[in-house]
Amino acid sequence: MIYWRDFLIPYEQTVEELKIKIKSLRDEFRKRSEYSPIEFVTGREAVPSIIEKARNLGYSEDEIAMRMEDVAGIRIMCQFEDDIYKVIELIKERDGIDLEIQYEKNYIENKKDSGYRSYHMIIKYPVITVEGLSVVLAEIQIRTLAMNFWATIEHSLNYKYKSNIPEIIAEKLKKSAEAAYQLDQEMLSIRDEVVDAQELFTIKSNMVSKIITYINMLENVGENETAFYYRKRFEDVENIVDEKNEGLKEQTLKNIVEELRVLVDEQM
């Protein structure tokens, strides 16, 4: 008999570690003011679904750890379909380092009959617990936001109907899967515009964050007049709403960041 609390410990740790590593990649892109192909990451390990799936596959409790590939799993969401393949390459760069890829399932190019699209990677992941080293199987699913929305709905309906979804609903699901796919293709066609807008927003956000941090640092060392001057100058720049002056506004913010950086370096 499996004691689920103990059995799931390495799987829970695997999920948490993989989430941290993938989020760190996303954060690194953002800190570099670069576009990140990773939008967000979720993880899961659920006992009821494990038991039900093992029963459906005819696995005994002793076979679950050896044969079930998705006891531990994470989902990586991307904005655009071509981001998925960039994420795949990022994961493959880790193959043989902190994980081992067993095989891949491309349900994007080879969608399921239901209309399901996603990219799956089955990996072996080493995790160290108080009991020592465990190497567990885990599944990484990589999807667009549209694919994930559709898959979440399908999963709920499969749960409700015990995987026997009525034909009329199944047909509507197929049509909605195609609609989601077409949405992804439309978004891909304006990808460059979207990415440019997001990168500009990220660059400006980083500059604003640096300015506020530098001003606070000046105040902390007693340079209140200087801090007040730059706070007022910053507010004046932020109040510029004329689109024709956006270039000047951005350059002025860059100048303020550089001036504050020099002042703070002198004080430190």
Secondary structure, DSSP 4 states (H G I P E B T S, - for coil): ---HHHHTHHHHHHHHHHHHHHHHHHHHHHHTT---S--EEEEE--HHHHHHHHHHHT--GGGHHHH-S-SEEEEEEESSHHHHHHHHHHHHTTBTTTBEEEEEEETTTS--TT----EEEEEEEEEEETTEEEEEEEEEEEEEHHHHHHHHHHHHHHHHTTT---HHHHHHHHHHHHHHHHHHHHHHHTHHHHHHHHHHHHHHHHHHHHHHHHHHHHHHTT-HHHHHHHHHHHHHHHT---GGGHHHHHHHHHHHHHHHHHHHHHH-
